[in-house]
Amino acid sequence: MDSRMTGIPVDERPTKAESDEGKHYLSAGDEIGIPEIDLAGLDGEGRAEVVKSIGDACQKWGFFQVINHGVPTSVTQSMMQVCQEFFDIPTEENVKLYPDDKLKPVRFGTSRTLSRDTLLEWRDYLRCPSRPLSDFIHLWPAKPSTFREVTMEYSKETGALAKRLCCAISESLGVESECLYEVIGKHQQIIMPTYYPPCPNPELTIGLCAHTDLGGITILLQDQVGGLEVFNEGRWVGVKPLPDAFVVNLADQTQILTNGRYKGAEHRAIVNAERARISIPTFFHPLDDAKIAPIPELLGGHLPMYRDSVFREYVRDFFANKPTGKCTLDSLKLIDAP
């Protein structure tokens, strides 16, 4: 057993939770799965039907997969390839070039640095802000040589997809089309390629602990290995990788804006002993000084479920509380859902 795995608390390991009362598990091959939505009709006569499907998924899951999303396959394949090349660079070199300093916008984090006292998660990641692009592209890795070019194109394509999705989500709520995009989709964009190495004892650790995302919406590209799970109605459900698809999940600020009507679901990543896995989430966040509160039009005569918050302060509390579960979001709750 690798001694670095002892940092994961027993009650946070996937195998321990299987015995918890009221919880059961569905693998990615089981019948129940997160919704799969074809976006082909979003710009045509089928828009109303697609928008309804998105709204249903946001309400019931907070998670869904999209196909025919408009991002060229050549772009997603190139992004996956260049990220693989980046993680093939020795960890020690990346640690030196991009230290895990929270004051630096571009940084590299790893569970494989032997100097760390406690292993929290079994993964490596690279944090790359990409909006506004001119502020950050010169800080991105210069190796591999194509990293900046490929990531720039990927950022533009996923940014355009985020706008389409935010507009569809707004329409599904019955509010002005760009309502959510103006608050959560157009300001901060952060790409975070993540590598989960093969783990000699996967039952003793976890790739990424259960949490909700802190921003507005997340668009994730994953390879075909599998390992992403979402918690829904008392069970963990494996998110089956689909060819040429994106996983979309709502985050905490969207749950607040919709007064709990749409939810940011808890999710996690598990690891395995045989195969490495790469996933590339892109996070879309409000401005740091944005005031987030339930949209008045969505209250429908009900009291707000959440008190107002400033996004910068929410981020501070999120990391101070340890980003697991929904503890930061729950701290803002005023009343239960009507």
N, C-alpha and C positions, 0 to 999 in steps of 0.2 A: 504493500500500500504506500502511495506517495504521501509523505507527512504533511504536504501542503494542503491536503483535502480536509484536514481536521478543523479548518476555520468555518465550515458551513454548520450552523446549528442543526442538531438532529431533527427538530420539528420543521425545518425548512427543506429537508431532503425529500425528493419526490416519493421514495418508497415509504417513508414514515407517514406521509399524508394519506396514503391509500387506505390506512386503517381508521382514519378519522370518521367519526359518525356523520352520516349524511352526505359523504362524498364518494363518488365512484369515477372511474376513469375510462375514457374512450380513446383508443389509439387512432392515428391518422387513417387507418384502413377501415374503421367502423362506419356504420351506415349514417349516423348523424354527423354532420359537419357544418362549418360556417357557410353562410350563403355564398353562392357563386353568381356574379352579375355580369352579364354581357353588355358592355357600353356601346355596342355598335349602333343602337338606336337612339343614343343620347342627343345626337344632332339632327334627328329627322322626325318622322311622324310617330315613332315609338317612344319619344321623350317622356311622355306622361307615365307610361308603364315602367320605364327604367327608373324614373324618379321615385315612383311608389315603391319599387323593389329596394332601392337604396334606403328610403325612409323606414321600411319594415326592418331591414337589417340593422339600422342604427338603433332602433327602439328595442329590438329583441336581443341583439348581440353586441353592438358596438364594434363589430368586426365583420368584414366581408372580403371576398376576393373579386378582382375585376379582370376580365379578359377583353380583347379588342379595345384596348384603352388608348390607342393612338401613339404610344411610345414605340418607335421602331425596334424590332428585335435586334438589329445590329447595334443599337445603343445599349440595350440591356446586356447583351453578350459581351460587348467590349468592356462595360463597367465591371462585370463579374470577373473577367479575365485580368484586368489591370489591378483589381483588389487582390486577387490571388497572387499576382506577382509582387504586390507590396508586402503581403504577409509572408512571402517566401524569403524576404530580406531578413537576415538574422535579427532576432528580437533585441539583442544588445545594441545593435546599430540604431534601430528605430527609437529605442529608449533614450539614447544620447541626442538624437536629432530632434525629437519631439517629446520632451519630458512631460510627465503627467502633472503639470503645474496648472491649477485652475485659473490662474491669471492669464494664461496663454490661450487664445482662441482655438489654435490648432494644437492638439496634443494626442499622445499615444498612451494607452493604458494596457497593462498586461497582468495576468494572474501568474505569469511564469518568471517574474522577477524574484529571485531567491531572497532578496533583502527584505521583502515585505513580510511583516509579522503574521498577518492573517490573510488567508485566501477567502475572499467573499464569493467570487464567481469564477468559473473556468472559461475564460475568454480573453482575447486581445481585441482592442478596438482603436480606431482612429477617428477623432472628432474633427470634422471639416465644415465650418460655417461657409455658406455659399451665397448669402444675400446681405448686403449688396455685393455682387461678385468682385467688383474692383477693389473692395476692402480686404479680401481674403485670398484671392487666387495666388498671389505671390508668396503666401505663407504655406501653401499646400506642398506636399512632398514633390521634390524634383526627380525622384526615382520611384518607380520606373519612369522612363523618359516620356511616356505618353500619359502619365497620370493626370496632369493638369488639363490637357486637351480633352481627354475622355470624360473626366469628372465634370468639366464645364458643360459639355453637351448634355450629359446625364442630368445635371442640375436644372438646366433650362427645360428639358422635356418633363421632368417630374414636377417642376414648378407650374408648368402649363396644365398638367393633369390635376394638380392640387386645386387650381382655380376652377376647373370643370366640375370637380367633385364637390367643392365647397358651394358652388352655385346650385348644384342639384340637391344637396342637403338642405340648403336654404329654401328652395322651392318645395321640398317635401314637408317643410314645417309651415308653409304658407306665408313666409315673409319675403321681402324683396330679394331678388336673385343673388346679389353680391353682398348681402348682409354679413354672412359669416366670413367670406373671403376678405372683406375690408378689416375685420377684427383679427382673425387668426391665420389667414392664408397668405398674405402679401408682404409680410414684414421680415421675420426671421426664418431662415431655412438652414437646417443643419444636417449634413450627410454624415452618417456614422458607420462605415464599413466595420463589420464585426466577424471575427474568426474564432470558432470553437474547435480547439484541437481535439484529437481523439483522447479519451480520458481512461486511464487504466482501471479506475474504480468508479464508474459513473453513478453507482447507487449511493455513493458517499458525498456527492457534491451536486452542483447544478450549474448550468451555463449562465443563466440570468434569473435572478430571484423574481418571484411573483410581484407584479407592480402594475400600476397604470401609468401611462405617459402623462407628463405634466403640461404639455402645450395644447395645441388645437386639434391637429390631425396628423397622422403618421402614414406614410406610404412606404411599404417594405418590399424589397426584392429579395427572394431567397432561392438558394439552389435546390436540388432535388433530394437532398439527404433527409430533411425533416427533423423536427425537434421543437418547433414552436407549438405552444399549447395555450388555449384560452379558457378561462373559467366562466362557466355559464350554467345557471340553475343547479348549483351544487355539484358540478362535475368539471373535470379538466378534459378538454376536447382537443385532440391533435389536429393541427392545421395542415391538411394534406397539400404538399407542393403540387401546383398545377403548372404545366409548361407555359411560358410566356405570360405569366400572370403577376399581378401585384396584390399583396395583402394590404388592406386599408383598415386602420383602426382609429376610432375617436379617442380623444384625450380629455384631461380634466377640465380644461377651459371650455370645451364644447358642452360638457355636461352641465357646467354652471350656466352658460349662455342659454341653454335650452331648458333651464329650470328642472333638470333631471329627466326630461322627456327622452332624450337620447343619452346614452351612457358610454363612458370610457371603461372598457372591460379590463379586468386583471388578466395578465398574460405572463408567460415565463418561457424559458428555453431550457430544454434538457439536453444532456450530452450522451455520447455513446463511446464504446471502446474501439470501434473499428474505423470510423470515417470522420474526417474533419468536415465542418460545415461552415459556410459563409452566408451571412445575411447582411443586407444593406438597407437599414431604415433611414428615411429622410423625414425629419421632424419640422413641422411648420408651427411657429410660435407667434404670439402677439408681440407688440413692442414691449420693451421692458417696463415702461411707465404706463402701459395701458391699464385702465380700470375695467375690471371684468365683473359683470353683474347679469342676472337673468334679463333676457330681452323682454321689454314691457309687453309687447304684442303677444307673447307666449304665456303670459300669466293667466289669462282667461278668467279673471276674477279671483284667482287663488293668491295666497301670500307667496313671496319668494322663498324657495327652499334654501338659498345660500346667501350669505352676506357678501357685500361688495369686497373685492380684493384688488390689489395692484400686482401685476404679474411678476415684477421683480421680487416683491416680498414673498409671493407664493413660491417662487423658485428657491429662495433662501430657506423657507420653512420645509420645503420638500426634501432638500438634501440634509438639513439639520435633523429631520425626523427619521432619516434612512429611507430611501425610496422603495418601500415595500408596501403592498396592499394599497389601501385608499385612505390612509390615516390623515394626510394633509387635506384632502378634499372633505373628509368627514368633519374636520375641525371647523370648516366654514358653514356647516349645515345648521340651519335655523329650525326647520321642521321636516317631518317625513313627507314623502310624496303624497299628493292628494289622491 
